[in-house]
Amino acid sequence: MKKIENSTTLKRLGDNFVSLVILQFVNYLLPLFLIPYLIRVLGIDGFGIYSFVLAIMMYGVQMSDYGFELSGTYHISLHRDNPSKLNEIFSSILTVKVLIAFSYLSLLTFLSFFIDKLYLYQDFIFLSFGMLLGHVIFPVWFFQGLEKMRYIMYLNGFLRLLFFLLIFAFVKDKSDLYLLFLFQTITTLMIGVFALTLAIKNFNITFTIQPLDRLFYYLKDGWYIFTSKFAVEFYTTVNIIILGFLSTPIIMGYYAVSIKIIHALGTLLDPLTRTVYPYLIKVYQGSSQDFILRNKQLAVIIFTIMFPVALLVGYFSEPILEIITGKEVAPLNVEILQVFSISLSIYLYGSQFTNMLVTIKETKFLNKILFLTAGINVVFAPIFVYVFGVMGMVWLSIFMAFALMISKGYYLFSYLNKKAHM
């Protein structure tokens, strides 16, 4: 009986892993093939503007996600066999996400009339509003909690492909930059609407207005995760915004290209951490020692795969950039990617250690360490850019990534080893 149960678990994990790998390819690796085309037709400065506006909009995505990618997944996973509880969780989280999104959009609209840089790109920002709303109504956390990731794969794959086809068909020069934002908005909204409809119809979910105490419960429950994720987003994407104010669009464009390459390759194994997250929640409920063992095994797998990837990217930085940009690359731009490649070896420990801290309910520590990191970064990033140029920011990012990884890892395994021997 135990053997059959283990076989079923492995089959379910394998199915979700394959679905997430394909989803990851569609979300992060396919766009890398789009970058060379965008740089050619928009110019590196146009691509820099696109990255600047996208970074601003991603703040809204992170705010409206509110950490529900983890806390929502956690609750759905625990109550998957309780229909009334699923309705409560689904309705409450979706309501909170919509309220946060509209608050962010209202604030952004107001600020765009007073901040010159925002006013300059105001039309592009307004065109991107639908992208945020599409993200809000796409219940990734719901499908992940039920371990039904195949649904996301199908929806995302089809509509992302539609987005790429629209870009290649209609975006031909700099004057078409607005079409890039428009198509991204349309396809993201379509994905969100289809996913929401699928969740409601296929899983018999009934959306109901929830009392305020339920909304505040899920807000409070996800608070430390939300602020932690926001801190991460802040100290990563804020650097692009700082460069947007302190450097040229060309430098900003090359920095953004390197960031996208690192992010795409750094999240190569993200499907693995996301697949085993609901499973490891159950493992922890049974034994903290098994939880430690499984996470040590996961950490070894991550390093074994990602360290060679880091070495390859560092060594082939110049040809990688030349292929993507379609032109000869200056030594400074090669150096940006070479230094960033160092972070690939530890990139995924961020999500693994965060998942572990959420599982053991130590989100308060996670919140503190991430806010400390974000605070140090936002204070020193402008100074480093001013004194050392763009490379100052790159080296600061690498240092902060390693400091954060070591801090979370030390705390986690000290806490868990102590608990295992109690």
Secondary structure by P-SEA (a helix, b strand, c coil): caaaaaaaaaaaaaaaaaaaaaaaaaccaaaaaaaaaaaaaacaaaaaaaaaaaaaaaaaaaaaacccaaaaaaaaaaccccaaaaaaaaaaaaaaaaaaaaaaaaaaaaaaaccaaaaaaaaaaaaaaaaaaaaaacaaaaaaaaccaaaaaaaaaaaaaaaaaaaaaccccccaaaaaaaaaaaaaaaaaaaaaaaaacccccccccccaaaaaaaaaaaaaaaaaaaaaaaaaaaaaaaaaacccaaaaaaaaaaaaaaaaaaacaaaaaaaaaaaaaaaaaccaaaaaaaaaaaaaaaaacaaaaaaaaaaaaaaaaaaaacccccaaaaaaaaaacccccccaaaaaaaaaaaaacaaaaaaaaaaaaaaaaaacaaaaaaaccaaaaaaaaaaaaaaaaaaaaaaaaaaaaaaaac
